[in-house]
Amino acid sequence: MTIQPLLSVKDIRKTYGGRIGCTDVSFDLYPGEVMGIVGESGSGKSTLLNCMAGHLPPDSGQVLFDTRDRGMVDTLTMSEPERRMLSRTDWAFVHQHARDGLRMGVSAGGNVGERLMAVGARHYGNIRTQAIDWLDRVEINEDRVDDKPSAFSGGMQQRLQIARNLVTGPRLVFMDEPTGGLDVSVQARLLDLLRGLVREMGLSAIIVTHDLAVVRLLADRLMVMKSGHVVEHGLTDQVLDDPQHAYTQLLVSSVLQV
Amino acid sequence: MTQTLPQTRPMIRIEDVSKSFTLHNQGSAVIPVMQGATFDVMPGECVALTGNSGAGKSTLMRMIYGNYLSASGHIWVGETDVATAEPREIIALRRATLGYVSQFLRVVPRVPTLEVVAEPLLTVGVDKEVAFAKARDLLSRLNIPETLWGLSPTTFSGGEQQRVNIARGFAHDYPAMLLDEPTASLDATNRETVLSLIEEAKARGAAIIGIFHDAPARERVADREINVSAFTPAKAA
């Protein structure tokens, strides 16, 4: 196959003092692929995500991204303005806590519109129309467009954060526990929504979670981390149905059956 | 590549496949479950896997679908060797070439039945109208009342869910199909419909591997039986 990866991660290593955050992580992500990263707290999955997304500087390694104008570029050595532009256009980051990804003092419509303005949209009417369209896509009623996110429920805040992130049509979305801390019924709705959007927009995504049901539903591929190392990697249902590594077997067998 | 008649080349080729499970958390017990599995399935042919419970019928099916890892050997489905393929190659294979009707519907919350059935067609790029027409046709043939089509199958009875699952499995004309007990617990009318669907799939050239505990059904649709006990490793001394 001659398809070029969208993201190519090479030998990422991050230590905190003498402690390993994550090490020896390498993989390619192809256009339209959704990859899950699972592991218990402290396994290094969030460290890895933050290194890839440019929120944390890794000690070594490369995060190559297939940019629109220059092809494969190491985002870790990009200039700061270039990386900032990337994170507003082709990249998106959905935080576990919506308040980390939203501006709580700005209206829902403003939260969505702000990202459009950051990439140069100036016409107020267009921005508002697009914002309302996106609120509708994430199932937030138009009459809430002028309300602040602080007046929203947790599930609505999370959907608003997704709208804010996807409005610029990114190609790669990083998600950190996107359904963490939500009610099960709200989770189901959010998952269904994410699944639909990923399909429709042909997004590539990297989802960090500890919830195996979430990755089963959303991810094509799965990476299992333990103590900063990748211990297993493969097709999602293969890793879950026929886990090879001792830790993955423990993880899968520890899930309560409903 | 030279032009060959479709009948002359197997659609599925299993070559010396083996499998063992290592239970790391139970004293690292290694359980060999399969060795030397070898057979072909031609286009338009239906092969029934037989053997006692625990002989490895389902294990072999899962290895062909790629959710169990093969320890060695090759599993060719069309041009893809499932035993060694990358995840994205297996996903592409499942999308267009290899269908699997399992015994249970894995229900995605909130998605209406009609969409559940049409989805395999939509993902291969079939026009929405055509996909939904096919889905409606299958749901009617399998006697799912039209009043249920707009609802999520989450709340359906077991039998209804199974029929939705079959409709979904037969929506796209896969060149290769795996059927795990497709007629289990169906009434006579629906059983007849499912057997017709299998015969139609064979007639259009699909290569099928199935597990049928329903012996009359097996005799009707299967061209050949393969007893998987032949691939069970001898008990270690």
Chai-1 contact restraints between the chains, C-beta under 6 A:
chainA,res_idxA,chainB,res_idxB,connection_type,confidence,min_distance_angstrom,max_distance_angstrom,comment,restraint_id
A,Y30,B,R88,contact,1.0,0.0,6.0,A-B,restraint_1
A,A188,B,P109,contact,1.0,0.0,6.0,A-B,restraint_2
A,D192,B,P109,contact,1.0,0.0,6.0,A-B,restraint_3
A,D192,B,R110,contact,1.0,0.0,6.0,A-B,restraint_4
A,D220,B,I91,contact,1.0,0.0,6.0,A-B,restraint_5
A,R221,B,P87,contact,1.0,0.0,6.0,A-B,restraint_6
A,L235,B,P87,contact,1.0,0.0,6.0,A-B,restraint_7
A,L235,B,I90,contact,1.0,0.0,6.0,A-B,restraint_8
A,D237,B,N67,contact,1.0,0.0,6.0,A-B,restraint_9
A,Q238,B,N67,contact,1.0,0.0,6.0,A-B,restraint_10
A,Q238,B,L69,contact,1.0,0.0,6.0,A-B,restraint_11
A,D241,B,N67,contact,1.0,0.0,6.0,A-B,restraint_12
A,D242,B,Y68,contact,1.0,0.0,6.0,A-B,restraint_13
A,D242,B,L69,contact,1.0,0.0,6.0,A-B,restraint_14
A,A246,B,H24,contact,1.0,0.0,6.0,A-B,restraint_15
A,Q249,B,H24,contact,1.0,0.0,6.0,A-B,restraint_16
A,Q249,B,N25,contact,1.0,0.0,6.0,A-B,restraint_17
A,L250,B,N25,contact,1.0,0.0,6.0,A-B,restraint_18
